[in-house]
Amino acid sequence: MLKGDATFGDEKVKAMTEMKWKWHCYLRMEEDTDFRIRFSSLCFITDHVGFHGTIKSSPSDFVVIEIDEQGQLVNKASDEAIYKVNKILPGPNNLAKKTKLDPQNLSFEERSNQEVNTLAGCSGDDQNYEPGSEKEDTIKDGTSKGEEENTDVLGSLLDEKTNELLNQFACDIKEKWNSKTELIGPSPEFSLGRILDKNQRAILHSAIRQKFPFLITVGKNSEIVVKPNLEYKELCHLVSEEEAFDFFKYLDAKKENSKFTFKPDINKDHRKAVHHFINKKFGNLVETKSFPEPNYSADNPNVVITVRFREKAHKHRKRSLLECQERKVIYTAFTLRKENLEMFEAVGFLAIKLGVIPSDFSYAGLKDKKAITYQAMVVRKVTPERLKNVEKEIEKKRMNVFNIRSVDDSLRLGQLKGNHFDIVIRNLKNQINDSANLRERILEAVENVKNKGFVNYYGPQRFGMGRKVHTDQIGLALLKSEMVKAVKLFLTPEDLDDPVNRAKKYFLQTEDAKGTLSLMPEFKVRERALLESLHRFGVTEEGCIQAWFSFPHSMRIFYVHAYSSKIWNEAVSYRLATYGSRVVEGDLVCLDEDIDDEHLPSSKVHLVTEEEESANTYAIHQVVLPVLGYNIQYPKNKLGKWYQEVLSRDGLQTCRFKIPTLKLNVPGCYRKILKHPCNLSYQLIEDRDTDVLKEGSHIDEATLSLLISFDLDASCYATVCLREIMKHDF
C-alpha cells in the first residue's frame, strides 16, 4: 500500500499520489535539507498497520555478518572454505558484471595512489612504522660492483674513442652544473652513433643511465643520443647530489619489490616538496610515502620518504611460470570485525598501522557504522604475520581481525551472496491512534513482509545522515563536472559545534586548505586526504580534480552511484504510485530468476507487451527498474518519460554517465523493485525496568523488544526491510 493507507485499487487516491510525486520529484535537490523527509514519502507495498520501535539503541543491537558466495557466514567460515572461495572468485564466470572495470579505470585507480600522503599517508608522519619491516630490497647506495659492470659493458660495446668522448661529455655536464653555470641555448647532445642490434641498444641505454644517472638516453632510428637529465638537476635543488644520484639509479634499475629511502628529514614542508616533485615527474611509475624513523620521538622527529614501484595494472599474458612466481604479489585475506566505526575510517586506520595505502584493501561491500559488523577483506603487500602483529593495537579502535590467511587475489565489490542480520528493536508500541493488541500487530507485520516482501529501496545510509548535504548531491555535481562545487559540498559543515565542523566552516569561509588541515582531526581520513591535495594543487577546477584522485576509485564512484540510487528510489515509488502491483505494458521484467538482478545483462531484460499485460503473464516481483548509466534501457511507459524529465530537471539531458577527468564510467544496471527476507525468525521478549520506590509505590514496568534475524541479498538494506515491517521511518 501507499503511505497514508491508500490501496492500489483506489483510482482517485492513485491520481492524487501521482500528482504529489510529480510535484515532489521536481523539487531541486539543493532545497532539500533532510533526506529523511524525502525517504518518508516513499511508498510501501504491504497493507498492514505496523508499529513503532527503536533500532540501533547500541551497536550490539544491530549485528551484520557478511555471507560469502558459498553461502557461509564470514565470522564462522573455516580457513579452508574461504581459501577455496578466493580460488574460485577471480574466474570470469564468477564475477559480477558491474565489477568489470574499464582498463583505464584500473590504471587510474592505481594512479590515484600517487597523491602524496593519501588516505593513509596524510597522517603518516605521526605513526610508528619501521620502513624496513617488509621483506623487500632497499636500495641506498650504488655499489662499486655495479659501476664496474657498467664500465665493462660500455667498454665492450663502444670503441675506445667513443667511450672517452662519452666520459668527457659527462664530465663537462657535471662541471657546468657544479659551477652553477646555466646551460645556454639548446640542451647539449652526444651521439653514440647507430647501433643496429636491438639488444645491444637496450643494454647500452641501461648501462649509461646506471653509470651516469645525471644523463638520459634517447633512441632515434637506431641511433642513441645522450643528453643532460634536467630532472636530475631539479632534484638536486631539493636533496643532496648523492641522494639524487642514487635515486635515478634506483629508478632506472626498475627492480620489482624494491624501495628507495631518502635521508631523514625533519622539515615537513621540504618533504612535501620532494613528494610533489617525484609524483609529478614519475607518479605513473612510483609512489611515495612518509614514515617516522624507527627511533622516532619528540627529541628525534625525523621522518623518511620511501619510494616504491607501482604494480603494473596490466601484465603481459604470455609469461613463464617462473616469471609469474617471481612477480606474485602478496595478498592476505581476513575477517574484519568492527564496532560503531565507519568502514572507511577503519580501513584508513588499518592502512596507517600496516604502512600501506587504503586502496591496497579490497572488500565485497560497505557496512553500517552504528553496528557490529563482520566482513571479508583482503590487503595487498602485507603478510599474514605482519597483520597478526597489529591485532592488539587495532583493538583500541574497536576492531578485530581473524581468519587471517594467504590468498591469491583481491576481493571485488559485489563479490558476496548477501548479509545476515541479528537485530533488536526496543521500546515497541502501537502506531498513533491504534488501539489493537501490540503483539498481534507485530505478528501480522512480520508475517506480511515475510510472505509479500518489501520495496527494495536503497537505504538512507547510502546517502549519508547529514542534514545539509548528502552523497547524491556530491554525485550530481561530479556528473556535471562541477569539481569545485563537489569539493565544497563534501566539506560543507553541519550545524554542530565540534572540531570537524569548525574546520569545514573555516574552509568554506577562507578556502585555506593548509589552515583547515591543521584544524581537521586526524581520524577524518578522507577529509584530510582531500585537503592535502587542495593545499598542493589549489582550490581550482584542476586542483579539485587532483583532490578527487586522493580517493580510491571505489570511493570516487560511490558518490555517483549515490545519485543513481536516489533517482532509483524516486522512480520505484513513482512506479508503484502510478501502476500499483499490476505489471503493465512497457514495464521491464527479469527473465532469469537465477541471476542476481543488479548483474542482469540487457539480454535478460524483457519489455512487456500489451498482450502480456492482458494475459497477466508476469508478476510484480519480476519487475526491474534501471539504475542510471550509459548501458541501460528505460521502460516504455510513463516511467520512461519520468526518467527523462528527472534527468532534464537535474541538468543531465546529455550526460553519458562517464566522467573522463576522474576516469569514472557508470554503465548502470537493473534492480528488482521487490525483495524478500530469507530465513526470517523472530522472538518477542519482555524487558523489565524496575525503578526505585516512589511515594510508597513500586514501579515494575515491562516493555516489549523484538529480536529478529534474517538474510538479505547483496545490496539490500535491513533498515528498508524494517521500515516495511514497522511502517515507520528511522
N, C-alpha and C positions, 0 to 999 in steps of 0.2 A: 504494500500500500504506500501511498504518498505521505509525506509529512503533513499532519493535520487530519489523519484518518480518512482521507478521501479514497474511495475504491476506484479501481481502474474502469469499472463499468459505468461510472457516472460521467457522462459526456460533458456535462456542464462544468463539473469540477476539473475535468481534464483540460477543457478550454481555458479556464481561469489559471490553472497551473502553468500551461504552456505560455500564456501571456506574461505571467510572473517570471518565468525562466528567460524569456526573450529580453525582458527588461533587465533582469539580473546579469545576464551574460554580456550586455552592452556596457556595463559599468567599467570604467577604466580601472586597471589594476592598481594604479597609484592611489586611488581614492579608497581602497580597501585597507583599513588599519588593523584588522584582526582576522586571521584565516579561520578561526573558529566560527565567525559569523558566516563565512562562505560555506563551511563544512556543514553547519546546522541546517542549511536549506536544501541539502541533497536528499534524494528520495530513499524510501525503504521498499522492499519487495514483499515483506510479510505483513500480516494483518493483526497481530496480537497487540496488547496494550503496552507491555513492558514494565519496567520498574527502575528505580534509582539505586545507585550504589557508588562506591568509591574504589577506583583501581589505583595501583601503584602507591598505596599508602607508605610502603617501604620497598626498596629494591627486591627483597626476598618474596614479596607478593606477586612478582612478575618474573618468572623464570623462563628463559628461551634457550632451547637446545637445538642446534642445527642437526638436520637429518641428511647424511651424505647420499650420494647417488645409489648406493647399495642398500639404502633403507635403514642404516644404522645410526643410532644417536652418537654424536661425536664425543660425548663425555664418557661413553662406556665402550666404544669400539676398540677392539684389540689392535695392537700394532700391526699384526699380520694382515688383518682385514683391511685396515686403512692403507697399508702399503699396496695391496692389490688394487684398491681404488685408484691410487695415484698412477699405478702402472697402466690402468685401463683408460683413465680420463683423457690423456693427450691425444688419443686416436681421433681422427676426423669424424667418425661416425658417432662419437660420444660427446662431441662438443656442441654447445648451443650455438645456433646461427648468429645470434646477436653478439657473441663474443669474438667472432672472426673480425679482426681489425684490419683496416687498410694498412698495407706495409708502411705507408708514410706515417700513419698514426704511431706505429710501433717505434719507428726511428725517432719521432718527435717526443714520444713518451720518454725514451732514453735521453733525448736531447734536453728535455726539461730538467733533468738532473744536473745539468751543467751550471745551473744557477749557483752561485757561491753560497755556502751555508744555507741549504734549502731546509725543508721542514725539520730535519734532524740537525743539520749543521748550524742553523741560525743561533742556537744556544749552545753549540758545541764547545765554545770557549770555556765554559764553566763546568764541563763534565770530566770525570775521571776516566781516562781511557788510555790504554797503552798501545801506541801505534804499532808496536812490534808484536802484538798478541796474535795476529793472524800468521798462519804458516805461509808467508809469501816472501818472495825475494825483494829486498830493499836495496836499491842502487844508490850508493852515496858518493863514492869516488871512482873515477875512471882508473882501471888497472893498467899498470905498465905493460902487463902481458898483452892486453887488448891492443894497446898502442903499437907494440912490436908486431902483432899480427897484421894490423892495418898497414904498417910501413912495408912489411914483406909483400902484402897484396899489391900495394901501389908500385913497388919495385919490380914485381913480376909482370904487371900488366902495362906499365908505362915505360917508355925508353928513358934513359938516364937524363937526357936534356929536358924532356917534358916534366919529369919528376922534379928536377931542380927548379924549373920555372914555376911549377905549382907551389913549391915550398916558398919561393921568393914572393909570389903573389900573396900568399897567406901572411907572410911577414910584413909586407907593405901595408896590407889592410889593418893588421893589428897595430902597427906603429902609428898610422894616421889616427886610429881610434884612441890610442893611449895618449897621443899628443893633443887630443881634443880638437884636432883639425877636422872641419866638416868636409865631407866629400862633395866637391863642386861638380855640377854637370851630371850627366847620366851615370848610373852605377857602373863601376869598372867591371870588366868581364875577363875571364881567361878561358880559352878553348883548349880542350884536350884532344881535339880533332875527332874524326869519325871512328866509332868503334862498331864494327858490323855485327859482332856476336852479341846477341841479346843478353845472354847470361853474364858475359864479361861486363857489359854496361851496368847491369844490376849490381854486380859485386863492386864496381868502381864507385857508383853512387853511394853505396853504404860505407865503403872504406874511407872515402873523402870526408863524409859527414861525421864519421866517428873520430877521425883524426883531427879534423878542423870543424868543430861544431859551429864556429862563427861564420862558416861559409855554407852556401847552399848550392846544389847542382840542379841543372835544368837540361832536359833532353830535347834536342832539335834535329829531327831526321837523322838519327844515329849519331849525332854529334853531342858531346857532353860539354856544357858551358858552366863554369864556376863563377859565382857572384858572392858579394858580401851578404851575410844574413842580417838584415836590418832589424828583424825581430829579436835577434840575439843582443844587438846593441841596445835596443829599447829595454830589454830585461835587465841589462847591466846597470841601468839607471835606478832599478828597484832593489836588486840584490847584488851580492859580490860577483865578480867575474868568475871566480871559482865555481859558485853555485850555478851561474848561467851556463858555464862550460859543461858541467856535469848534467844539468837538466836537458840540454839539447842532445847530449849523447844518449841519455835515457830515452828521450823522445824518438830518436832515430832507430834505436835498438828494437823498439816495439815488442818487448818481451812480455808475454801474457802473464797475468797474475803477479806482476812486479809493481813495486811502488817507488816513488822518489820523495824524499823528505828534505825540505829546505831547513836552514838553520833556525833554531828557536828565535822567537820574535815577541817582544813584549808590547809592541805598538799595534793596536787593533786597526787603526786607520791604514797603517802601512800594509798590514796583512790583507785588508780589503783590496788595496790597490794591486797587490800581487795576484789575489784571486781573480780580480776583474781582468787583468792582463791575460792570464793563462786561459780563462774561459772564453774571452773574446777572440783570442787568436787560435786556440786549439780545443775549443769546447766540444767539437764533434769527435775528438779523438780521446780526450782525457777528462776526468772530473777531479775537483779539488775539495778537500775538507780540512777544517782546523781541529786539532786535538791538543789538549793540555799535555805537557811533558809528564812522564811517569812520576816525577818528584814535585808535581805542581802544588803550589801553596801560595799563601799571601806574600810570603817572602820571596818566592820564586814563581812569579806569574807568567812564566814563559809558555808560549803556545807554538806548535809547529804546524806548518802547512804540508799536507801529504797529497801527492798526486798519484792517481792510478788510471790505467787504461779502461775505457768504457768497453763493455761487452758489445760484440757485434750483433746487431738486431737480426741480420740475415746472414747465414753462413752457407758456404758452397755445399751443394747437395752431394757431390762426389768427394768422398774423403775416406781415407783408410780407417779401419777400426782403431789402430794405434793413435792416429791423429784425433779421433773423436774422444778417446780416453784422455789424451793429453789436454784437450780443450774443455773437458767436462767441468761444468760449474757446480759448486756445492749448493744443494737445496736441503733445507731442514724443515720438516713438517711438524706441527704441534697443535694441540688444542689450547685455545686461549679462554680462560675464564676471567671475566671482568665484572665488577660490581659498581653500579652508579657512575659509570665512566663512558664518555663519548668515545666511539671507536677510533676516530682519527687522533684524538688525544692519546689513547692507549698505544697506537702504532707509533706516534711521534716519540713517546717516552721510551718504548722498546728500541726504536732506532738509535736514540742517543746512547742508551746503555750498551748496545751491541756495536756501536761505531759504524752503522750503515745509514742509508737514507730511506725514508718512508716508502719510496717506490720499489725498494727491494722486497717489500712484503706483498703477498698476494692473498686473496681471500675470496670466498664464494658469494658473500653478501654482507650488507651492513646490518648492524644490530642496535637495539634500543639503548638509550643511555640509562634511564632510571629503571634498571632491571639487573638481574643476574643472568648473564648470557654466556653460552658456550659455543664456540665456533672453530672450525678448522682453519688453519693458516699455514703458509709456507714462507720462509725467509731465505733469500739468496745470500751466498757468500758467508754464511755462518754455519759452523759445525754444530752438531748436537751437543758436544761437550761444552762449547762456548755458551750456548743458550742455557744449559743447565747451571752454569756458573752465575747467572744473574737472577736465578729464581728467588733468592732471599731479598734482593734489592727491590724487585718489582712487587713483592707482596705489600710493601708500604703504600703502593699505589692502588691497592685492592685488585691486583691481578695475579693470576697463577697460570703457569704453563705445564702441561703434562702430555702424555702420549708423544714424547719427543723422539723422532727418528729421521733417518736419511731417506730422501725420496729422489726421484729422477726429474721432476719438473715442478713448475709453479702451479698455483690454482688460478682459475678464471672466474670472473663474475658469472653468476647463474649456474655454477657447477655444483648444484646441490638438489636434493629432492624436495626439501621443504624445511619446516621448523616445527618442533614440538613445544607446546606451551603448558605450563602449570601456573594457574592464575588464582589469586584470592581476591574476591570482590567483597568489600566490607561495607558496613553501615547500610544494609539493604532496607529499602522502604518503598511504599507504593508511589506511583505517579500522583501528581496533584489531582485532587478530586476523585481518586479511585479508591473505593471502599472495599474492594474484593479481597479475599484471603491472599496474603502476600506469597505464601508457599505455593499456592495454586497458580498465581501469576508467573512465578519463576519457572515452575514446571512446564507451563504452557509455552512460555517464551523459548526456553532451551530446546524443547522438542520440536517447535515450529521451525526454528532455524536449522536444527539437525536434519529435518526432512526436506525443507524447501530451499535451504541455502541462504546466502546473503549477497547484497550488491557488492561487487568486487572493487570498491574504491581503493585508490592509493590513500594511505593513512596520513593524518595530519603531520606526523613526524617527518614525512618526506619533504615537507615544505618549511620546516623549522618552526619553533614555537614562539618566536619573537612576535611582538605586536606591530612593529613598524615595517619591517622588511622580511620578505620570505624568499626562499631559494628560487622559486619560479620567477620572481621579478628579476633576479640576477640573470637567470637563464634567458629571459626575453631580451634583456639588454645585450647579452652575448650574441644571440641570434641576429640582432640588428647591428652587430659590430660596434656597439656603443661601449667601448672598452673602459673609458674613464668613468662613465656612469656606472658600469658594472662594479668597478673597484669601489666607488663611493657608496654604492648600495651595500656592498659587502662590509664596509667599515662604518655603516650607519649605526649610531648608538640607540639603545633603548632608553626609556625614561627611568633609569636606575642610577643611583649614585654609588658606583663601585669602580675599582681601578680600570677594568676593561672598558666600561662605557665612558669613563672620563677620558681615557686615551683616544677612543674613537671620536668623541666630541672635539677633542683638541685637533685631531687630523682634519676633520671637516672644516674647522674654523681657519686652520693655518696651512694645510697641505704640507706640513713639515714632517716628512716621513721619519727622519732621524730622531727628531724630538719625540714623536709618537712612539717610536721603537723603545726609547728609554722609559716610557710610561707603561708600555704594554707588559703585563705579567708573562713570565717565562712559559707558563703552561699553555698559553694561547699560541699553539704552534703554527697554525695556518695564518693567523693574523701577522705574526712576526715574520714568517716567510715572505708574505706579500710586502710588508713594509721594508724588509731588507732589499728587495728588488726595486721598490719605488725609490728608496734612498740612492740606489746605484744608478738607476736609469731615468729617474724623474717622473713626475706626475703628468706625463703627456700621453697621447694616444699610443705611441710606440713604446713608451716606458711601461704603460699599463699592460700592453700585450706581453712584454717581457715578464711583468709581475705575475701574470696568469700562468706563465710557464714555470713558476716556482712551485706550482701544484702538480702532482702526478696527473697523468691523463685521466685516470678514473675519477678524480675529484673535479677536474675541469668539466668533464662531460656530465657529471652528476647534476650540475645546475641546469643544463639544457634539458636533461631528462625530467627535471622537476617541473619545468614549464610544460612539457608534453604531457606529464602526468596530471597537472592541474586542468588542462583542457580536456583530457580524457574523462576526468571526474565530472566535469560540467556536461560533457557530451552524453555520458550514460544516464545521468539524471534527466537531461532533456529528452533522451530516447524513451525512458520509462514514463515520463510525464506526457509524452506525445502519443505513444502507441501502447503503453501498458505491457502486459505479458504476452501479447499476440506477436507472432512472427509475421512480418508484412513484406510485401514486395519491395525490393531494393535493399533489404537487410543483408548483412554479411553473416554467413554461418560457417562453422568449422566442420569439415567433412571427415576428419580423422580424430576420433576421441582419444587415441593413444598418444597424440603429440601434445606436448606442453604448448598451450595456446600462444605464449609470448615468443615461441620459437617456430611459429607456424609459417611455412612458406606460402607465398601468394597462390601457388597451385592448389593448395588445400583449402583455400577460402572461396566460398561459392556465393554468388549473388542470387538471392531468392527471386523467383519469377512470380507473375500474377497467378499462374496455375498452381504453383506450390503453396502460395498463401491460401488459396481457396481450399486446397486439399489438406491443409494443416500438416504439411509434410515434415516440418521441423518444429522443435520445441525451443522455448526461451533459453534453456541452458546451453544451447548450441550457438547462440548469437554472440558474435565478437564485434568489437569496435576498434578502429585503427588508433594506435598511439602515434602521434605525428612524426613524420620522417619523409625522406625522399623516395622511399621504395614501397609505398603502401597505396592501396586503392580505397576510395571513400564509398560509403553507402549511396545508393541511387534513389534516395527518398528525401524527406525533409532534413534528415541528418546530414546528408552531403552538403546541402545548401547551408545548414547551420555551421558546419566546419569552415566553409569559405567565408562566411560572414565574420566569424571569430578571428580568422587569420587577417582579414581586412581591418577589423577593429584594432588589432594589435600591430598593424603596420608590417605584416609578413606576407602580403599578397604575392611577392616574387621570391620569397625565401625558398632556397633549395635545401635547407637544413644541413648545410655544410659551412663550416667556419674555417676557411683556409688559413687565416693568420694564426689560429690556435690549433690547426691540424685536427679538427673535430669533424667527424662525419656521423650523421644520425640517420640510419636507414629507416627507423621506425619498426613497428611490429603490430601484432594484434593481441587483444586481451579479452577474455570471456567476461561478459557482464555479470555473470553469477558464478559463485563458487560454493562448495560445501565443506564444512569442517569434517575431518575424518577421525575415527577412534575417539569420539567425544564421550566423556564421562564427567559426572558432577556429583557433588555432595553438599548438603546444607548442614552447617554446624552453628551452634549457639556460642557466642562469646559473652560470658557473664562478667559484667563490670561491677564489682562490689565496692560501693563507696562507703565513706565513713558515716557514722550516725549523725543525723541532722534533726535537731529539735525532737529527740526521742524516737524518731522513726528510722528504720533501716532500709536503705535503698539497694535493691538487688535486681538490676535491670538486665535483661537478656537481649542482645542484638544478633541478628542473623548475618552470617557470612556465607558466601558461595565459593566452594572450591571447584574449579572447572579445568579440565585438561582436554586438549585436542591437538590434532596435527593440521597444518595448512600447507598448501603447495608453496613453492618458492615465489616470492614477490607478492604474497598475500599478507594482509595485516590483521593481527589479532584484535587490535583496537577497533577495526572496522567490523569484524565479526561480533564483538561485544556490543558495539553500537546498535547493530541489527537486533541482537537478543534483547537488549535493555530499552531500546527506543530512547536512547539518552546520549547526548554528546558530551565528550570529555574535554 
